[in-house]
């Protein structure tokens, strides 16, 4: 859903699955334990880093590595 090297927002992910439940997308990604889902490449609409199951600092590192 999110191409490698790209960053998306929770809103864009929700729209991609025909939903307006942006917060639900964030909650689902925060609880994600599947490394195949690139939740570290999702940020909030104001371009700030949201929560991450391994911590915000780790999310920033993973995002930088994957871009």
HELIX and SHEET records of a PDB file:
HELIX    1   1 UNK A   10  UNK A   16  1                                   7    
HELIX    2   2 UNK A   22  UNK A   30  1                                   9    
HELIX    3   3 UNK A   39  UNK A   41  5                                   3    
HELIX    4   4 UNK A   56  UNK A   66  1                                  11    
SHEET    1   A 2 UNK A   8  UNK A   9  0                                        
SHEET    2   A 2 UNK A  42  UNK A  43  1                                        
END                                                                             
